[in-house]
């Protein structure tokens, strides 16, 4: 709040005071009061005017500046409706009115946010429960088709595998948006996590004719949630199968050893169709399908988005490099610094 703004808002009051001082001086002159006395009285009245303006401006400036600072800080977290809870109720009337109105609006917003969160959490719990339930008939259907052979049986098995993959994708999406952290970071064996992901996606990889080679030391360990990491690797393998890869190589290397930036990098490379340069910066965006998704069909644009979201939650780095027609490389970086791990807990 600026003094010029306050004075401009109080021009009528100030003008009335000036007129009153002039009238008093004129009346005293008519009554024959000494000039010195008239000047003294006028100066006292002017001093009262200045004091009143300064006092009113000081009270209002403290309140409105504090309110503006708090609102700006809360806006960064989209929580401006909490401003009334962090500021004292002012003593001047218009400030109290503004404070009470802000408090009422904040309470209404808090109630609405709480209702919305409860609704979202209830919906998430229902969806997650439904996805767990749907796994039973899917598993039963897979058992019933296990002994079937022939081209038609293979197609049915493939479609069942895709249904299961989409259900799992939806389940992890629901968990990744939960208000509560649904993962547990611990030290895991990287090679085992990769093998588990390959095994889980074996049917898809076999049907797509993809050979997978894994070059990771058996003793290599990283910090991550095992199930989440397995899902991320599975999504990358599924993309390789979807986009015409014939071979996939998985390797790990250490970088920056002996420094605070030391990390293990898992690289998953395929020889598929690659990603156009115009799409590479958007592949982790929610719902982005790009040129390949449109030409190959059945793309939801959620796989790599979920990978990016889950890696961010676990404190892992995720990057991608690709050349159209020459394949794609996806890199997952696991920091060695345990303080990064502790910050996530």
For each residue, the residues with C-beta under 8 A, 3 or more apart:
1: 5 6 57 60 61 64 65 68
2: 5 6
3: 6 7 57
4: 7 8
5: 1 2 8 9
6: 1 2 3 9 10 53 56 57 60 61
7: 3 4 10 11 14 53
8: 4 5 11
9: 5 6
10: 6 7 13 14 53 56
11: 7 8 14 15
12: 15 16
13: 10 16 17
14: 7 10 11 17 18 49 53
15: 11 12 18 19
16: 12 13 19 20
17: 13 14 20 21 45 49
18: 14 15 21 22 49
19: 15 16 22 23
20: 16 17 23 24 45
21: 17 18 24 25 42 45 46 49
22: 18 19 25 26
23: 19 20 26 27
24: 20 21 27 28 41 42 45
25: 21 22 28 29 38 41 42
26: 22 23 29 30
27: 23 24 30 31
28: 24 25 31 33 37 38 41
29: 25 26 32 33 38
30: 26 27
31: 27 28
32: 29
33: 28 29 37 38
34: 37 38
35: 38 39
36: 39 40
37: 28 33 34 40 41
38: 25 28 29 33 34 35 41 42
39: 35 36 42 43
40: 36 37 43 44
41: 24 25 28 37 38 44 45
42: 21 24 25 38 39 45 46
43: 39 40 46 47
44: 40 41 47 48
45: 17 20 21 24 41 42 48 49
46: 21 42 43 49 50
47: 43 44 50 51
48: 44 45 51 52
49: 14 17 18 21 45 46 52 53
50: 46 47 53 54
51: 47 48 54 55
52: 48 49 55 56
53: 6 7 10 14 49 50 56 57
54: 50 51 57 58
55: 51 52 58 59
56: 6 10 52 53 59 60 92
57: 1 3 6 53 54 60 61
58: 54 55 61 62
59: 55 56 62 63 90 91 92 95
60: 1 6 56 57 63 64 90 92 95
61: 1 6 57 58 64 65
62: 58 59 65 66
63: 59 60 66 67 87 90 92 95
64: 1 60 61 67 68 95
65: 1 61 62 68 69
66: 62 63 69 70 87
67: 63 64 70 71 83 87 102
68: 1 64 65 71 72
69: 65 66 72 73
70: 66 67 73 74 83 86 87
71: 67 68 74 75 80 83
72: 68 69 75 76
73: 69 70 76 77
74: 70 71 77 78 79 80 82 83 86
75: 71 72 78 79 80
76: 72 73
77: 73 74
78: 74 75
79: 74 75 82
80: 71 74 75 83
81: 105 106 109 110 113
82: 74 79 85 86 106 110
83: 67 70 71 74 80 86 87 102 106
84: 87 99 102 103 106
85: 82 103 106
86: 70 74 82 83
87: 63 66 67 70 83 84 99
88:
89: 95 96 99
90: 59 60 63 95 96 99
91: 59 95 96
92: 56 59 60 63 95 96
93: 96 97
94: 97 98
95: 59 60 63 64 89 90 91 92 98 99
96: 89 90 91 92 93 99 100
97: 93 94 100 101
98: 94 95 101 102
99: 84 87 89 90 95 96 102 103
100: 96 97 103 104
101: 97 98 104 105
102: 67 83 84 98 99 105 106
103: 84 85 99 100 106 107
104: 100 101 107 108
105: 81 101 102 108 109
106: 81 82 83 84 85 102 103 109 110
107: 103 104 110 111
108: 104 105 111 112
109: 81 105 106 112 113
110: 81 82 106 107 113 114
111: 107 108 114 115
112: 108 109 115 116
113: 81 109 110 116 117
114: 110 111 117 118
115: 111 112 118 119
116: 112 113 119 120
117: 113 114 120 121 179
118: 114 115 121 122
119: 115 116 122 123
120: 116 117 123 124
121: 117 118 124 125 178 179
122: 118 119 125 126
123: 119 120 126 127
124: 120 121 127 128 174 177 178
125: 121 122 128 129
126: 122 123 129 130
127: 123 124 130 131 170 174
128: 124 125 131 132 171 174 175
129: 125 126 132 133
130: 126 127 133 134
131: 127 128 134 135 167 170 171 174
132: 128 129 135 171
133: 129 130 136
134: 130 131 137 138 167
135: 131 132 138 139 164 167
136: 133 139 140
137: 134 140 141
138: 134 135 141 142 160 163 164 167
139: 135 136 142 143
140: 136 137 143 144
141: 137 138 144 145 160
142: 138 139 145 146 157 160 164
143: 139 140 146
144: 140 141 148
145: 141 142 148 153 156 157 160
146: 142 143
147:
148: 144 145 152 153 156 157
149: 153
150: 153 154
151: 154 155
152: 148 155 156
153: 145 148 149 150 156 157
154: 150 151 157 158 207
155: 151 152 158 159
156: 145 148 152 153 159 160
157: 142 145 148 153 154 160 161 203
158: 154 155 161 162 203 204 207
159: 155 156 162 163
160: 138 141 142 145 156 157 163 164
161: 157 158 164 165 203 204 207
162: 158 159 165 166 204 298
163: 138 159 160 166 167
164: 135 138 142 160 161 167 168
165: 161 162 168 169 204 234 238
166: 162 163 169 170 300
167: 131 134 135 138 163 164 170 171
168: 164 165 171 172 231
169: 165 166 172 173 235 300 302 303 306
170: 127 131 166 167 173 174
171: 128 131 132 167 168 174 175
172: 168 169 175 176 228 231 306 310
173: 169 170 176 177 302 306
174: 124 127 128 131 170 171 177 178
175: 128 171 172 178 182 183
176: 172 173 182 306 309 310 313
177: 124 173 174
178: 121 124 174 175 181 182
179: 117 121
180:
181: 178 313
182: 175 176 178
183: 175 225 227 228 310 313 314
184: 225
185: 223 224 225 314 315 341 344 345
186: 223 225 226
187: 221 222 223
188: 192 193 221 222 223 224 226 229
189: 192 193 218 219 220 221
190: 193 194 216 220 221 222 252 264 266 334
191: 194 195 214 216 217 218 220 252
192: 188 189 195 196
193: 188 189 190 196 197 224 226 229 230 233
194: 190 191 197 198 214 216 233 250 266
195: 191 192 198 199 214
196: 192 193 199 200 226 230
197: 193 194 200 201 229 230 231 233 234 237
198: 194 195 201 202 205 212 214 233 237 250
199: 195 196 202
200: 196 197 230 234
201: 197 198 204 205 234 237 238 241
202: 198 199 205 206
203: 157 158 161 206 207
204: 158 161 162 165 201 207 208 237 238 241
205: 198 201 202 208 210 212 237 241 248
206: 202 203 209 210
207: 154 158 161 203 204 241
208: 204 205 241 245
209: 206 246
210: 205 206 240 241 245 246 247 248 270
211: 246 247 248
212: 198 205 237 247 248 249 250
213: 247 248 249 250
214: 191 194 195 198 250 251
215: 249 250 251 252
216: 190 191 194 220 250 251 252 266
217: 191 220 252
218: 189 191
219: 189
220: 189 190 191 216 217 252 264
221: 187 188 189 190
222: 187 188 190 264 266 334
223: 185 186 187 188 334 335 338 341
224: 185 188 193 228 229 314 316 334
225: 183 184 185 186 228 229 314
226: 186 188 193 196 229 230
227: 183 230 231
228: 172 183 224 225 231 232 310 313 314
229: 188 193 197 224 225 226 232 233 314 332
230: 193 196 197 200 226 227 233 234
231: 168 172 197 227 228 234 235 306 310
232: 228 229 235 236 306 307 310 311 332
233: 193 194 197 198 229 230 236 237 250 266 268
234: 165 197 200 201 230 231 237 238
235: 169 231 232 238 239 303 304 306 307
236: 232 233 239 240 268 307 330
237: 197 198 201 204 205 212 233 234 240 241 248 268
238: 165 201 204 234 235 241 242 303
239: 235 236 242 243 303 304 328
240: 210 236 237 243 245 248 268 270 272 328
241: 201 204 205 207 208 210 237 238 245
242: 238 239 296 298 299
243: 239 240 270 272 273 274 292 296 328
244: 272 273 296
245: 208 210 240 241 248 270 271 272 327
246: 209 210 211 271 272
247: 210 211 212 213 270 271
248: 205 210 211 212 213 237 240 245 268 269 270
249: 212 213 215 268 269 270
250: 194 198 212 213 214 215 216 233 266 267 268 269
251: 214 215 216 266 267 269
252: 190 191 215 216 217 220 264 265 266 267
253: 264 265 267
254: 257 262 263 264 265
255: 261 262 263 264 265 333
256: 259 261 262 263
257: 254 262
258: 262
259: 256 262
260: 337
261: 255 256 335
262: 254 255 256 257 258 259 335 336 337
263: 254 255 256 317 333 334 335 336
264: 190 220 222 252 253 254 255 333 334 336
265: 252 253 254 255 331 332 333 334
266: 190 194 216 222 233 250 251 252 331 332 333 334
267: 250 251 252 253 329 330 331
268: 233 236 237 240 248 249 250 329 330 331 332
269: 248 249 250 251 327 328 329 330
270: 210 240 243 245 247 248 249 327 328
271: 245 246 247 326 327
272: 240 243 244 245 246 327 328
273: 243 244 292 324 325
274: 243 322 323 324 325 326 327 328
275: 279 280 283 290 292 320 322 324 328
276: 279 280 290 291 292 324
277: 280 324
278: 291
279: 275 276 282 283 288 290 291 292
280: 275 276 277 283 320 321 322
281:
282: 279 285 288 290
283: 275 279 280 288 290 304 320
284: 288 304 305 307 308 318 320
285: 282 288 301 305
286: 301 302 305
287: 300 301 302 305
288: 279 282 283 284 285 293 301 305
289: 292 293 294 299 300 301
290: 275 276 279 282 283 293 294 301
291: 276 278 279 294 295
292: 243 273 275 276 279 289 295 296 299
293: 288 289 290 296 297 299 301
294: 289 290 291 297 299
295: 291 292
296: 242 243 244 292 293 299
297: 293 294
298: 162 242
299: 242 289 292 293 294 296
300: 166 169 287 289 303
301: 285 286 287 288 289 290 293 305
302: 169 173 286 287 305 306
303: 169 235 238 239 300 306 307
304: 235 239 283 284 307 308 320
305: 284 285 286 287 288 301 302 308 309
306: 169 172 173 176 231 232 235 302 303 309 310
307: 232 235 236 284 303 304 310 311 318
308: 284 304 305 311 312 318
309: 176 305 306 312 313
310: 172 176 183 228 231 232 306 307 313 314
311: 232 307 308 314 316 317 318 332
312: 308 309 315 316 318
313: 176 181 183 228 309 310 344
314: 183 185 224 225 228 229 310 311 344
315: 185 312 335 340 341 343 344
316: 224 311 312 332 333 334 335
317: 263 311 331 332 333 335
318: 284 307 308 311 312 330 331 332 333
319: 330 331 333
320: 275 280 283 284 304 328 329 330 331
321: 280 328 329 331
322: 274 275 280 326 327 328 329
323: 274 326 327
324: 273 274 275 276 277
325: 273 274
326: 271 274 322 323
327: 245 269 270 271 272 274 322 323
328: 239 240 243 269 270 272 274 275 320 321 322
329: 267 268 269 320 321 322
330: 236 267 268 269 318 319 320
331: 265 266 267 268 317 318 319 320 321
332: 229 232 265 266 268 311 316 317 318
333: 255 263 264 265 266 316 317 318 319
334: 190 222 223 224 263 264 265 266 316
335: 223 261 262 263 315 316 317 340 341
336: 262 263 264
337: 260 262 340 341
338: 223 341 342
339: 342 343
340: 315 335 337 343 344
341: 185 223 315 335 337 338 344 345
342: 338 339 345
343: 315 339 340
344: 185 313 314 315 340 341
345: 185 341 342
